[in-house]
Amino acid sequence: MINGDVNEFIDGLHYGDERFFLYDGNKYFLQGYCVDGKPMLELYVIENPEVDFEWRMISDNGEYPVEEFENAEIFNGKSFWDIEREIEWLDD
């Protein structure tokens, strides 16, 4: 991960922390919050109106679905761990 520690990036997701990052020319926003009392992670592309992308998952077990995010092949068929070295963590 560029500009950050990948373990810190992931650890914060367990608490619903917001994350901004760049990958493959797109700026992403990842956040956690609760919907009807259930934790949800939501990811979408910002600052690129040509890309209509978003991913979200609601958890039934009371914890943010971090592992599901890590393993989802949502980045052109690749998972977070497949592209981790190419991600630039932003402070926005």
N, C-alpha and C positions, 0 to 999 in steps of 0.2 A: 504494500500500500504506500502510495506517494503522500507525503505530508502528514503522516499519522501512523499510529500503531494499530494494526488490524485487530488485536485482542481487545484494545480499548473501544474500538469501533463496534465490535460485536457485543461486548459486555454492556454497553449503554443501551443496546436494543432490548435487553431483558427488562429494562425500566421504561421503555417507550420513548427514549431520547430521540430527538430529531437529528437527522444526518443529511448533509448535502454532499454530493460527490460528482465527479466527472468520470465518464467512461465512454470511449468510442465517439467522442465529439458531442455527447449529450450530457446535460446537467440533470441530475436526479435528486429528488427529495424523498426521503424515507422517514416515516414517523410512526409512532405507536400511540393508540388511544383506545378507549373502551366504547363499545357499541352495545347497548342493552346489557351493560355489566360484563361484557366479554371482551378480553384484550384482542386488539387487531393491529396488524402491521400493514402499512399501505406505502407503496412505492409508485412514483410516477415521474415522467420526464417533464422538466420545466424549461422555459426559454427556447423551445423549439416547436413552433406550431405545426410543423410538418410531421412530427412523430406523435402518434396517438397511442401511447403505451401507459399501462398501469397494471399493477399487481397488488392484490390484497388478500389477506387471509385472516379469518376470525378463529380464535381458539376456544375450544370448549373446556379446556383443562385449567383455566385460571391463569395461565402464563402466556406471555407474548410468543407467537409462533416463529421464534428466531431460527430454530433448526430447519423449519420448512422453508424460510427465506434463503438460508445458506445453501440448501440443496436444490431449490427450484431452478430449472434450466431456462431462465427468463432473459438471459443476455445473449441473444442470437444462438440459442441452444446450449449455452454454457451456464454453469452455476457460479455463484459468488466466488467460491474458492478457485474455480478455473480462471477467473479474471482478476483476482485480488491484487496481483502485482501491477496491474494496469490502471487501477482505480486511484484517482486523486481525491483525497478527503478535503473538503472545503469548509471554511468557518462560517459561511453565510448562515 
